[in-house]
Structures are given as structure tokens and as C-alpha cells.
Amino acid sequence: MPKQGQFARSQRHGISKSFHQHHQRQRQRTIDQTMVNDFLIVRYRLTTGKHLESLDRETGQRFLQELTPRLQETSFDLSAAVHQTLVEINAKVPWQFFYQLSRNWSLLNQFIQRELPALPLAKPVLLKNLVTQGELDQVIVQLLAQRIIGMTLLQRSVSATVQQNLIHQMATTLESDSQIQWSKVAAAFKPWPFPLDERLDSGTRDWLKAISQIHI
């Protein structure tokens, strides 16, 4: 897991090689829990990742890297793991990350539902509490609204009730007919350009910079 305040380094070169070497050493058909993340990333690159543009593919991979440990922690409860993942990375990524995730959820969701139960673990995975497009978007719009209100208020002291009312109003503003209006999201975040953390590795900085420049 990445250090607090940091986003995980992307797993790039060497995963497939090390993964296959592990299999050769173990000489068995099953994998252990420590290999689940690597296994899924390899499968993602060979399948769903091929159908995405390079920047969307990178974002999808990084999301899966963050999601997988939380799936294991929650006994493969997809709803709980997705919510926990997005809450924890909310402040670490520009709003465009959520735009990419929402736009590509159909493909990513299909990958998760297909590949998780097929993991060659000693005990088969039972994926619980699936996440629909609408459910994902509701989590996303709430997190974006919380972030916008948080930045708007800054150090001003308001009651929890007032803050929750403001978040609700903002979330309502960002939606229309239960659809996220990304042009409104972009306008709401315009006063606050995403700050790049120079402590991050160059690959992560380049990725964050690239997605922060996506225009709706």
C-alpha cells in the first residue's frame, strides 16, 4: 500500500515475468493471496486494457491496484471496497480521475465480475454487492461535492448540519436526471487547479498531470 498522502506507483515492467517465475517455482495451479494484485493486472493488460486509450488504460490499472487490496480486506465486497477506495484517494487525484472511472465503468465492471470469480485461489472468490453505473456515480458525485464544499469553506467554521446541507445542494447542482454533469464539475473545480506532489515518482506525476489536463 502507498504511504499516506501518496498514490500508488504504477506496476509496469516485470509483473508478467515475475508472475510466471512464481508459477514455475511453485509448480501448482493455484496462487496465494499475495499474488492476486499482480495476477489481475496481467489479466487487465491482456484483456480489457487493450480496448482503452492509453490514458484511460493507465487510470483503470491504477484504480484496480488500489481496489484489489481493499477487496481482499472486505472479503470481496465490491460495494464496500469501491467506496473505501474512492474515499481514500479522493484528495490525491484530480476530478478528471472520476470522470474517466465513470466513463469506463462498464468495461471495468465487466472485468471485475469476470476475473475475480475466476481467480485461481485455493478458495474460490464469491464477489458480493456488485456496483451499478448509477451507484458508482452517486458515490462519485457525493465525494466531489464534499471536496468542493471543503475547498470553498477552507478554515471557516460551520456546523455539521450546515456543511451537510451545502454538500447536498452541491451534489444536486452537479447532477441532472441522475446523470453527472461533467461540465458543471469542471466549472466548480476551475478555481482550484490540482496541485502536483513533487514527492511522487515521475511516472505518477506524469499521469496525474496528464489527466488533470483533460477538458470536457
Biotite code that builds the C-alpha atoms (Angstrom):
import biotite.structure as struc

atoms = struc.array([
    struc.Atom([0.000, 0.000, 0.000], chain_id="A", res_id=1, res_name="MET", atom_name="CA", element="C"),
    struc.Atom([1.217, 3.539, -0.661], chain_id="A", res_id=2, res_name="PRO", atom_name="CA", element="C"),
    struc.Atom([2.202, 5.840, 2.151], chain_id="A", res_id=3, res_name="LYS", atom_name="CA", element="C"),
    struc.Atom([-0.494, 8.113, 3.487], chain_id="A", res_id=4, res_name="GLN", atom_name="CA", element="C"),
    struc.Atom([-0.988, 11.102, 1.206], chain_id="A", res_id=5, res_name="GLY", atom_name="CA", element="C"),
    struc.Atom([0.530, 9.368, -1.770], chain_id="A", res_id=6, res_name="GLN", atom_name="CA", element="C"),
    struc.Atom([-0.874, 7.487, -4.725], chain_id="A", res_id=7, res_name="PHE", atom_name="CA", element="C"),
    struc.Atom([0.490, 4.046, -5.531], chain_id="A", res_id=8, res_name="ALA", atom_name="CA", element="C"),
    struc.Atom([3.294, 3.753, -8.057], chain_id="A", res_id=9, res_name="ARG", atom_name="CA", element="C"),
    struc.Atom([2.017, 2.116, -11.218], chain_id="A", res_id=10, res_name="SER", atom_name="CA", element="C"),
    struc.Atom([3.046, -1.502, -11.635], chain_id="A", res_id=11, res_name="GLN", atom_name="CA", element="C"),
    struc.Atom([4.645, -1.609, -15.045], chain_id="A", res_id=12, res_name="ARG", atom_name="CA", element="C"),
    struc.Atom([7.560, -3.710, -16.191], chain_id="A", res_id=13, res_name="HIS", atom_name="CA", element="C"),
    struc.Atom([8.368, -7.088, -14.775], chain_id="A", res_id=14, res_name="GLY", atom_name="CA", element="C"),
    struc.Atom([4.972, -8.135, -13.451], chain_id="A", res_id=15, res_name="ILE", atom_name="CA", element="C"),
    struc.Atom([4.324, -10.749, -16.105], chain_id="A", res_id=16, res_name="SER", atom_name="CA", element="C"),
    struc.Atom([7.859, -12.131, -15.869], chain_id="A", res_id=17, res_name="LYS", atom_name="CA", element="C"),
    struc.Atom([7.900, -12.308, -12.068], chain_id="A", res_id=18, res_name="SER", atom_name="CA", element="C"),
    struc.Atom([4.391, -13.722, -12.004], chain_id="A", res_id=19, res_name="PHE", atom_name="CA", element="C"),
    struc.Atom([5.269, -16.555, -14.382], chain_id="A", res_id=20, res_name="HIS", atom_name="CA", element="C"),
    struc.Atom([8.501, -17.216, -12.495], chain_id="A", res_id=21, res_name="GLN", atom_name="CA", element="C"),
    struc.Atom([6.454, -17.545, -9.325], chain_id="A", res_id=22, res_name="HIS", atom_name="CA", element="C"),
    struc.Atom([4.291, -20.149, -11.026], chain_id="A", res_id=23, res_name="HIS", atom_name="CA", element="C"),
    struc.Atom([7.295, -22.083, -12.216], chain_id="A", res_id=24, res_name="GLN", atom_name="CA", element="C"),
    struc.Atom([8.754, -22.116, -8.708], chain_id="A", res_id=25, res_name="ARG", atom_name="CA", element="C"),
    struc.Atom([5.501, -23.125, -7.092], chain_id="A", res_id=26, res_name="GLN", atom_name="CA", element="C"),
    struc.Atom([4.578, -25.665, -9.791], chain_id="A", res_id=27, res_name="ARG", atom_name="CA", element="C"),
    struc.Atom([0.945, -25.513, -8.834], chain_id="A", res_id=28, res_name="GLN", atom_name="CA", element="C"),
    struc.Atom([-2.270, -24.359, -10.402], chain_id="A", res_id=29, res_name="ARG", atom_name="CA", element="C"),
    struc.Atom([-3.365, -22.053, -7.606], chain_id="A", res_id=30, res_name="THR", atom_name="CA", element="C"),
    struc.Atom([-1.963, -18.731, -6.457], chain_id="A", res_id=31, res_name="ILE", atom_name="CA", element="C"),
    struc.Atom([-1.840, -17.317, -2.954], chain_id="A", res_id=32, res_name="ASP", atom_name="CA", element="C"),
    struc.Atom([-3.423, -14.070, -1.802], chain_id="A", res_id=33, res_name="GLN", atom_name="CA", element="C"),
    struc.Atom([-0.189, -12.113, -2.204], chain_id="A", res_id=34, res_name="THR", atom_name="CA", element="C"),
    struc.Atom([-0.254, -12.693, -5.967], chain_id="A", res_id=35, res_name="MET", atom_name="CA", element="C"),
    struc.Atom([-3.828, -11.538, -6.575], chain_id="A", res_id=36, res_name="VAL", atom_name="CA", element="C"),
    struc.Atom([-2.934, -7.945, -7.453], chain_id="A", res_id=37, res_name="ASN", atom_name="CA", element="C"),
    struc.Atom([-0.233, -8.935, -9.935], chain_id="A", res_id=38, res_name="ASP", atom_name="CA", element="C"),
    struc.Atom([-2.461, -11.609, -11.456], chain_id="A", res_id=39, res_name="PHE", atom_name="CA", element="C"),
    struc.Atom([-5.318, -9.168, -12.044], chain_id="A", res_id=40, res_name="LEU", atom_name="CA", element="C"),
    struc.Atom([-3.055, -6.521, -13.560], chain_id="A", res_id=41, res_name="ILE", atom_name="CA", element="C"),
    struc.Atom([-1.663, -9.077, -16.018], chain_id="A", res_id=42, res_name="VAL", atom_name="CA", element="C"),
    struc.Atom([-5.197, -10.146, -16.927], chain_id="A", res_id=43, res_name="ARG", atom_name="CA", element="C"),
    struc.Atom([-6.259, -6.496, -17.284], chain_id="A", res_id=44, res_name="TYR", atom_name="CA", element="C"),
    struc.Atom([-3.431, -5.765, -19.705], chain_id="A", res_id=45, res_name="ARG", atom_name="CA", element="C"),
    struc.Atom([-4.237, -8.837, -21.773], chain_id="A", res_id=46, res_name="LEU", atom_name="CA", element="C"),
    struc.Atom([-7.981, -8.198, -21.949], chain_id="A", res_id=47, res_name="THR", atom_name="CA", element="C"),
    struc.Atom([-9.865, -5.037, -21.015], chain_id="A", res_id=48, res_name="THR", atom_name="CA", element="C"),
    struc.Atom([-6.838, -2.752, -21.130], chain_id="A", res_id=49, res_name="GLY", atom_name="CA", element="C"),
    struc.Atom([-6.447, -3.415, -24.841], chain_id="A", res_id=50, res_name="LYS", atom_name="CA", element="C"),
    struc.Atom([-9.786, -1.773, -25.519], chain_id="A", res_id=51, res_name="HIS", atom_name="CA", element="C"),
    struc.Atom([-8.951, 1.508, -23.813], chain_id="A", res_id=52, res_name="LEU", atom_name="CA", element="C"),
    struc.Atom([-6.935, 4.531, -24.882], chain_id="A", res_id=53, res_name="GLU", atom_name="CA", element="C"),
    struc.Atom([-3.535, 4.737, -23.187], chain_id="A", res_id=54, res_name="SER", atom_name="CA", element="C"),
    struc.Atom([-4.517, 7.328, -20.560], chain_id="A", res_id=55, res_name="LEU", atom_name="CA", element="C"),
    struc.Atom([-7.769, 5.564, -19.725], chain_id="A", res_id=56, res_name="ASP", atom_name="CA", element="C"),
    struc.Atom([-5.877, 2.265, -19.561], chain_id="A", res_id=57, res_name="ARG", atom_name="CA", element="C"),
    struc.Atom([-3.378, 3.761, -17.106], chain_id="A", res_id=58, res_name="GLU", atom_name="CA", element="C"),
    struc.Atom([-6.140, 5.149, -14.914], chain_id="A", res_id=59, res_name="THR", atom_name="CA", element="C"),
    struc.Atom([-8.010, 1.843, -14.969], chain_id="A", res_id=60, res_name="GLY", atom_name="CA", element="C"),
    struc.Atom([-4.882, -0.039, -13.926], chain_id="A", res_id=61, res_name="GLN", atom_name="CA", element="C"),
    struc.Atom([-4.144, 2.334, -11.063], chain_id="A", res_id=62, res_name="ARG", atom_name="CA", element="C"),
    struc.Atom([-7.725, 2.075, -9.865], chain_id="A", res_id=63, res_name="PHE", atom_name="CA", element="C"),
    struc.Atom([-7.502, -1.728, -9.867], chain_id="A", res_id=64, res_name="LEU", atom_name="CA", element="C"),
    struc.Atom([-4.200, -1.579, -7.960], chain_id="A", res_id=65, res_name="GLN", atom_name="CA", element="C"),
    struc.Atom([-5.917, 0.457, -5.242], chain_id="A", res_id=66, res_name="GLU", atom_name="CA", element="C"),
    struc.Atom([-9.132, -1.564, -5.309], chain_id="A", res_id=67, res_name="LEU", atom_name="CA", element="C"),
    struc.Atom([-7.691, -5.082, -5.100], chain_id="A", res_id=68, res_name="THR", atom_name="CA", element="C"),
    struc.Atom([-6.198, -4.902, -1.565], chain_id="A", res_id=69, res_name="PRO", atom_name="CA", element="C"),
    struc.Atom([-9.458, -3.401, -0.318], chain_id="A", res_id=70, res_name="ARG", atom_name="CA", element="C"),
    struc.Atom([-11.427, -6.183, -1.963], chain_id="A", res_id=71, res_name="LEU", atom_name="CA", element="C"),
    struc.Atom([-9.320, -8.669, -0.041], chain_id="A", res_id=72, res_name="GLN", atom_name="CA", element="C"),
    struc.Atom([-9.784, -6.706, 3.193], chain_id="A", res_id=73, res_name="GLU", atom_name="CA", element="C"),
    struc.Atom([-13.577, -6.649, 2.754], chain_id="A", res_id=74, res_name="THR", atom_name="CA", element="C"),
    struc.Atom([-13.921, -10.340, 1.788], chain_id="A", res_id=75, res_name="SER", atom_name="CA", element="C"),
    struc.Atom([-14.589, -9.292, -1.809], chain_id="A", res_id=76, res_name="PHE", atom_name="CA", element="C"),
    struc.Atom([-17.473, -6.950, -1.065], chain_id="A", res_id=77, res_name="ASP", atom_name="CA", element="C"),
    struc.Atom([-17.304, -4.819, -4.203], chain_id="A", res_id=78, res_name="LEU", atom_name="CA", element="C"),
    struc.Atom([-19.547, -2.011, -2.965], chain_id="A", res_id=79, res_name="SER", atom_name="CA", element="C"),
    struc.Atom([-17.608, -1.585, 0.275], chain_id="A", res_id=80, res_name="ALA", atom_name="CA", element="C"),
    struc.Atom([-14.239, -1.845, -1.469], chain_id="A", res_id=81, res_name="ALA", atom_name="CA", element="C"),
    struc.Atom([-15.131, 0.678, -4.188], chain_id="A", res_id=82, res_name="VAL", atom_name="CA", element="C"),
    struc.Atom([-16.455, 3.156, -1.646], chain_id="A", res_id=83, res_name="HIS", atom_name="CA", element="C"),
    struc.Atom([-13.395, 2.783, 0.589], chain_id="A", res_id=84, res_name="GLN", atom_name="CA", element="C"),
    struc.Atom([-11.028, 3.117, -2.361], chain_id="A", res_id=85, res_name="THR", atom_name="CA", element="C"),
    struc.Atom([-12.642, 6.272, -3.714], chain_id="A", res_id=86, res_name="LEU", atom_name="CA", element="C"),
    struc.Atom([-12.868, 7.914, -0.290], chain_id="A", res_id=87, res_name="VAL", atom_name="CA", element="C"),
    struc.Atom([-9.183, 7.278, 0.370], chain_id="A", res_id=88, res_name="GLU", atom_name="CA", element="C"),
    struc.Atom([-7.925, 8.549, -2.982], chain_id="A", res_id=89, res_name="ILE", atom_name="CA", element="C"),
    struc.Atom([-10.375, 11.438, -3.365], chain_id="A", res_id=90, res_name="ASN", atom_name="CA", element="C"),
    struc.Atom([-7.914, 14.143, -2.354], chain_id="A", res_id=91, res_name="ALA", atom_name="CA", element="C"),
    struc.Atom([-4.988, 12.529, -4.188], chain_id="A", res_id=92, res_name="LYS", atom_name="CA", element="C"),
    struc.Atom([-6.350, 12.745, -7.739], chain_id="A", res_id=93, res_name="VAL", atom_name="CA", element="C"),
    struc.Atom([-7.865, 15.472, -9.914], chain_id="A", res_id=94, res_name="PRO", atom_name="CA", element="C"),
    struc.Atom([-11.602, 15.350, -10.594], chain_id="A", res_id=95, res_name="TRP", atom_name="CA", element="C"),
    struc.Atom([-10.843, 14.014, -14.080], chain_id="A", res_id=96, res_name="GLN", atom_name="CA", element="C"),
    struc.Atom([-9.901, 10.667, -12.498], chain_id="A", res_id=97, res_name="PHE", atom_name="CA", element="C"),
    struc.Atom([-13.542, 10.210, -11.519], chain_id="A", res_id=98, res_name="PHE", atom_name="CA", element="C"),
    struc.Atom([-14.661, 11.283, -14.978], chain_id="A", res_id=99, res_name="TYR", atom_name="CA", element="C"),
    struc.Atom([-12.503, 8.552, -16.522], chain_id="A", res_id=100, res_name="GLN", atom_name="CA", element="C"),
    struc.Atom([-13.661, 5.973, -13.987], chain_id="A", res_id=101, res_name="LEU", atom_name="CA", element="C"),
    struc.Atom([-17.337, 6.747, -14.565], chain_id="A", res_id=102, res_name="SER", atom_name="CA", element="C"),
    struc.Atom([-16.953, 6.785, -18.340], chain_id="A", res_id=103, res_name="ARG", atom_name="CA", element="C"),
    struc.Atom([-15.174, 3.417, -18.366], chain_id="A", res_id=104, res_name="ASN", atom_name="CA", element="C"),
    struc.Atom([-17.079, 1.717, -15.538], chain_id="A", res_id=105, res_name="TRP", atom_name="CA", element="C"),
    struc.Atom([-18.971, -0.616, -17.874], chain_id="A", res_id=106, res_name="SER", atom_name="CA", element="C"),
    struc.Atom([-15.730, -2.196, -19.110], chain_id="A", res_id=107, res_name="LEU", atom_name="CA", element="C"),
    struc.Atom([-14.025, -2.190, -15.715], chain_id="A", res_id=108, res_name="LEU", atom_name="CA", element="C"),
    struc.Atom([-17.094, -3.618, -14.008], chain_id="A", res_id=109, res_name="ASN", atom_name="CA", element="C"),
    struc.Atom([-17.308, -6.412, -16.563], chain_id="A", res_id=110, res_name="GLN", atom_name="CA", element="C"),
    struc.Atom([-13.622, -7.164, -15.989], chain_id="A", res_id=111, res_name="PHE", atom_name="CA", element="C"),
    struc.Atom([-14.066, -7.304, -12.209], chain_id="A", res_id=112, res_name="ILE", atom_name="CA", element="C"),
    struc.Atom([-17.149, -9.519, -12.384], chain_id="A", res_id=113, res_name="GLN", atom_name="CA", element="C"),
    struc.Atom([-15.471, -11.865, -14.852], chain_id="A", res_id=114, res_name="ARG", atom_name="CA", element="C"),
    struc.Atom([-11.968, -12.083, -13.444], chain_id="A", res_id=115, res_name="GLU", atom_name="CA", element="C"),
    struc.Atom([-12.482, -12.066, -9.658], chain_id="A", res_id=116, res_name="LEU", atom_name="CA", element="C"),
    struc.Atom([-14.542, -15.295, -9.516], chain_id="A", res_id=117, res_name="PRO", atom_name="CA", element="C"),
    struc.Atom([-12.053, -16.875, -11.945], chain_id="A", res_id=118, res_name="ALA", atom_name="CA", element="C"),
    struc.Atom([-9.021, -16.225, -9.722], chain_id="A", res_id=119, res_name="LEU", atom_name="CA", element="C"),
    struc.Atom([-7.088, -19.499, -9.278], chain_id="A", res_id=120, res_name="PRO", atom_name="CA", element="C"),
    struc.Atom([-7.146, -19.331, -5.486], chain_id="A", res_id=121, res_name="LEU", atom_name="CA", element="C"),
    struc.Atom([-7.464, -22.370, -3.249], chain_id="A", res_id=122, res_name="ALA", atom_name="CA", element="C"),
    struc.Atom([-10.817, -20.969, -2.097], chain_id="A", res_id=123, res_name="LYS", atom_name="CA", element="C"),
    struc.Atom([-12.992, -19.561, -4.909], chain_id="A", res_id=124, res_name="PRO", atom_name="CA", element="C"),
    struc.Atom([-13.933, -15.884, -4.699], chain_id="A", res_id=125, res_name="VAL", atom_name="CA", element="C"),
    struc.Atom([-17.565, -15.001, -4.114], chain_id="A", res_id=126, res_name="LEU", atom_name="CA", element="C"),
    struc.Atom([-17.970, -11.413, -5.243], chain_id="A", res_id=127, res_name="LEU", atom_name="CA", element="C"),
    struc.Atom([-20.633, -9.654, -3.173], chain_id="A", res_id=128, res_name="LYS", atom_name="CA", element="C"),
    struc.Atom([-22.657, -6.451, -3.528], chain_id="A", res_id=129, res_name="ASN", atom_name="CA", element="C"),
    struc.Atom([-22.000, -5.502, -7.148], chain_id="A", res_id=130, res_name="LEU", atom_name="CA", element="C"),
    struc.Atom([-21.888, -1.846, -8.167], chain_id="A", res_id=131, res_name="VAL", atom_name="CA", element="C"),
    struc.Atom([-24.052, -0.462, -10.963], chain_id="A", res_id=132, res_name="THR", atom_name="CA", element="C"),
    struc.Atom([-23.214, 2.615, -13.017], chain_id="A", res_id=133, res_name="GLN", atom_name="CA", element="C"),
    struc.Atom([-25.793, 4.623, -11.097], chain_id="A", res_id=134, res_name="GLY", atom_name="CA", element="C"),
    struc.Atom([-24.453, 3.511, -7.729], chain_id="A", res_id=135, res_name="GLU", atom_name="CA", element="C"),
    struc.Atom([-20.885, 4.376, -8.709], chain_id="A", res_id=136, res_name="LEU", atom_name="CA", element="C"),
    struc.Atom([-21.934, 7.806, -9.949], chain_id="A", res_id=137, res_name="ASP", atom_name="CA", element="C"),
    struc.Atom([-23.770, 8.510, -6.693], chain_id="A", res_id=138, res_name="GLN", atom_name="CA", element="C"),
    struc.Atom([-20.600, 7.785, -4.711], chain_id="A", res_id=139, res_name="VAL", atom_name="CA", element="C"),
    struc.Atom([-18.568, 9.934, -7.094], chain_id="A", res_id=140, res_name="ILE", atom_name="CA", element="C"),
    struc.Atom([-20.907, 12.942, -7.032], chain_id="A", res_id=141, res_name="VAL", atom_name="CA", element="C"),
    struc.Atom([-21.052, 12.898, -3.224], chain_id="A", res_id=142, res_name="GLN", atom_name="CA", element="C"),
    struc.Atom([-17.258, 12.804, -2.940], chain_id="A", res_id=143, res_name="LEU", atom_name="CA", element="C"),
    struc.Atom([-16.818, 15.590, -5.476], chain_id="A", res_id=144, res_name="LEU", atom_name="CA", element="C"),
    struc.Atom([-19.430, 17.706, -3.701], chain_id="A", res_id=145, res_name="ALA", atom_name="CA", element="C"),
    struc.Atom([-17.687, 17.153, -0.340], chain_id="A", res_id=146, res_name="GLN", atom_name="CA", element="C"),
    struc.Atom([-14.379, 18.188, -1.858], chain_id="A", res_id=147, res_name="ARG", atom_name="CA", element="C"),
    struc.Atom([-15.777, 21.327, -3.495], chain_id="A", res_id=148, res_name="ILE", atom_name="CA", element="C"),
    struc.Atom([-17.509, 22.448, -0.300], chain_id="A", res_id=149, res_name="ILE", atom_name="CA", element="C"),
    struc.Atom([-14.409, 21.659, 1.729], chain_id="A", res_id=150, res_name="GLY", atom_name="CA", element="C"),
    struc.Atom([-12.268, 23.867, -0.512], chain_id="A", res_id=151, res_name="MET", atom_name="CA", element="C"),
    struc.Atom([-14.914, 26.599, -0.562], chain_id="A", res_id=152, res_name="THR", atom_name="CA", element="C"),
    struc.Atom([-15.200, 26.774, 3.221], chain_id="A", res_id=153, res_name="LEU", atom_name="CA", element="C"),
    struc.Atom([-11.469, 26.352, 3.886], chain_id="A", res_id=154, res_name="LEU", atom_name="CA", element="C"),
    struc.Atom([-10.937, 27.210, 7.558], chain_id="A", res_id=155, res_name="GLN", atom_name="CA", element="C"),
    struc.Atom([-14.373, 28.733, 8.109], chain_id="A", res_id=156, res_name="ARG", atom_name="CA", element="C"),
    struc.Atom([-16.226, 27.132, 10.966], chain_id="A", res_id=157, res_name="SER", atom_name="CA", element="C"),
    struc.Atom([-19.749, 25.910, 10.190], chain_id="A", res_id=158, res_name="VAL", atom_name="CA", element="C"),
    struc.Atom([-21.924, 23.361, 11.904], chain_id="A", res_id=159, res_name="SER", atom_name="CA", element="C"),
    struc.Atom([-22.022, 19.794, 10.634], chain_id="A", res_id=160, res_name="ALA", atom_name="CA", element="C"),
    struc.Atom([-25.672, 20.294, 9.659], chain_id="A", res_id=161, res_name="THR", atom_name="CA", element="C"),
    struc.Atom([-24.903, 23.361, 7.556], chain_id="A", res_id=162, res_name="VAL", atom_name="CA", element="C"),
    struc.Atom([-21.983, 21.614, 5.901], chain_id="A", res_id=163, res_name="GLN", atom_name="CA", element="C"),
    struc.Atom([-24.098, 18.558, 5.051], chain_id="A", res_id=164, res_name="GLN", atom_name="CA", element="C"),
    struc.Atom([-26.802, 20.804, 3.593], chain_id="A", res_id=165, res_name="ASN", atom_name="CA", element="C"),
    struc.Atom([-24.216, 22.571, 1.438], chain_id="A", res_id=166, res_name="LEU", atom_name="CA", element="C"),
    struc.Atom([-22.828, 19.229, 0.238], chain_id="A", res_id=167, res_name="ILE", atom_name="CA", element="C"),
    struc.Atom([-26.330, 18.034, -0.625], chain_id="A", res_id=168, res_name="HIS", atom_name="CA", element="C"),
    struc.Atom([-27.050, 21.237, -2.546], chain_id="A", res_id=169, res_name="GLN", atom_name="CA", element="C"),
    struc.Atom([-23.753, 20.978, -4.425], chain_id="A", res_id=170, res_name="MET", atom_name="CA", element="C"),
    struc.Atom([-24.367, 17.324, -5.303], chain_id="A", res_id=171, res_name="ALA", atom_name="CA", element="C"),
    struc.Atom([-27.787, 18.268, -6.647], chain_id="A", res_id=172, res_name="THR", atom_name="CA", element="C"),
    struc.Atom([-26.198, 21.024, -8.726], chain_id="A", res_id=173, res_name="THR", atom_name="CA", element="C"),
    struc.Atom([-23.705, 18.599, -10.269], chain_id="A", res_id=174, res_name="LEU", atom_name="CA", element="C"),
    struc.Atom([-26.444, 16.224, -11.444], chain_id="A", res_id=175, res_name="GLU", atom_name="CA", element="C"),
    struc.Atom([-29.311, 16.287, -13.893], chain_id="A", res_id=176, res_name="SER", atom_name="CA", element="C"),
    struc.Atom([-31.716, 13.362, -14.279], chain_id="A", res_id=177, res_name="ASP", atom_name="CA", element="C"),
    struc.Atom([-29.373, 11.259, -12.112], chain_id="A", res_id=178, res_name="SER", atom_name="CA", element="C"),
    struc.Atom([-26.502, 11.890, -14.552], chain_id="A", res_id=179, res_name="GLN", atom_name="CA", element="C"),
    struc.Atom([-23.292, 13.647, -13.534], chain_id="A", res_id=180, res_name="ILE", atom_name="CA", element="C"),
    struc.Atom([-22.941, 16.881, -15.482], chain_id="A", res_id=181, res_name="GLN", atom_name="CA", element="C"),
    struc.Atom([-19.199, 16.905, -16.010], chain_id="A", res_id=182, res_name="TRP", atom_name="CA", element="C"),
    struc.Atom([-19.151, 20.401, -17.484], chain_id="A", res_id=183, res_name="SER", atom_name="CA", element="C"),
    struc.Atom([-20.559, 21.648, -14.153], chain_id="A", res_id=184, res_name="LYS", atom_name="CA", element="C"),
    struc.Atom([-17.959, 19.622, -12.266], chain_id="A", res_id=185, res_name="VAL", atom_name="CA", element="C"),
    struc.Atom([-15.213, 21.203, -14.377], chain_id="A", res_id=186, res_name="ALA", atom_name="CA", element="C"),
    struc.Atom([-16.584, 24.684, -13.737], chain_id="A", res_id=187, res_name="ALA", atom_name="CA", element="C"),
    struc.Atom([-16.856, 24.062, -9.981], chain_id="A", res_id=188, res_name="ALA", atom_name="CA", element="C"),
    struc.Atom([-13.216, 22.934, -9.747], chain_id="A", res_id=189, res_name="PHE", atom_name="CA", element="C"),
    struc.Atom([-11.834, 25.659, -12.030], chain_id="A", res_id=190, res_name="LYS", atom_name="CA", element="C"),
    struc.Atom([-10.738, 27.991, -9.172], chain_id="A", res_id=191, res_name="PRO", atom_name="CA", element="C"),
    struc.Atom([-8.578, 25.225, -7.690], chain_id="A", res_id=192, res_name="TRP", atom_name="CA", element="C"),
    struc.Atom([-6.013, 23.734, -10.095], chain_id="A", res_id=193, res_name="PRO", atom_name="CA", element="C"),
    struc.Atom([-4.853, 20.317, -8.962], chain_id="A", res_id=194, res_name="PHE", atom_name="CA", element="C"),
    struc.Atom([-1.548, 20.579, -7.024], chain_id="A", res_id=195, res_name="PRO", atom_name="CA", element="C"),
    struc.Atom([1.068, 18.017, -8.019], chain_id="A", res_id=196, res_name="LEU", atom_name="CA", element="C"),
    struc.Atom([3.002, 16.452, -5.149], chain_id="A", res_id=197, res_name="ASP", atom_name="CA", element="C"),
    struc.Atom([6.670, 16.593, -6.138], chain_id="A", res_id=198, res_name="GLU", atom_name="CA", element="C"),
    struc.Atom([7.435, 13.747, -3.730], chain_id="A", res_id=199, res_name="ARG", atom_name="CA", element="C"),
    struc.Atom([5.645, 11.298, -6.024], chain_id="A", res_id=200, res_name="LEU", atom_name="CA", element="C"),
    struc.Atom([7.569, 9.206, -8.528], chain_id="A", res_id=201, res_name="ASP", atom_name="CA", element="C"),
    struc.Atom([7.891, 10.677, -12.019], chain_id="A", res_id=202, res_name="SER", atom_name="CA", element="C"),
    struc.Atom([5.504, 8.165, -13.584], chain_id="A", res_id=203, res_name="GLY", atom_name="CA", element="C"),
    struc.Atom([2.737, 9.056, -11.152], chain_id="A", res_id=204, res_name="THR", atom_name="CA", element="C"),
    struc.Atom([3.368, 12.797, -11.562], chain_id="A", res_id=205, res_name="ARG", atom_name="CA", element="C"),
    struc.Atom([3.221, 12.486, -15.356], chain_id="A", res_id=206, res_name="ASP", atom_name="CA", element="C"),
    struc.Atom([-0.026, 10.520, -15.149], chain_id="A", res_id=207, res_name="TRP", atom_name="CA", element="C"),
    struc.Atom([-1.664, 12.973, -12.732], chain_id="A", res_id=208, res_name="LEU", atom_name="CA", element="C"),
    struc.Atom([-0.556, 15.924, -14.853], chain_id="A", res_id=209, res_name="LYS", atom_name="CA", element="C"),
    struc.Atom([-1.928, 14.287, -17.996], chain_id="A", res_id=210, res_name="ALA", atom_name="CA", element="C"),
    struc.Atom([-5.365, 13.521, -16.543], chain_id="A", res_id=211, res_name="ILE", atom_name="CA", element="C"),
    struc.Atom([-5.597, 16.949, -14.896], chain_id="A", res_id=212, res_name="SER", atom_name="CA", element="C"),
    struc.Atom([-5.375, 18.429, -18.407], chain_id="A", res_id=213, res_name="GLN", atom_name="CA", element="C"),
    struc.Atom([-8.431, 16.546, -19.701], chain_id="A", res_id=214, res_name="ILE", atom_name="CA", element="C"),
    struc.Atom([-11.035, 19.087, -20.814], chain_id="A", res_id=215, res_name="HIS", atom_name="CA", element="C"),
    struc.Atom([-14.741, 18.397, -21.009], chain_id="A", res_id=216, res_name="ILE", atom_name="CA", element="C"),
])
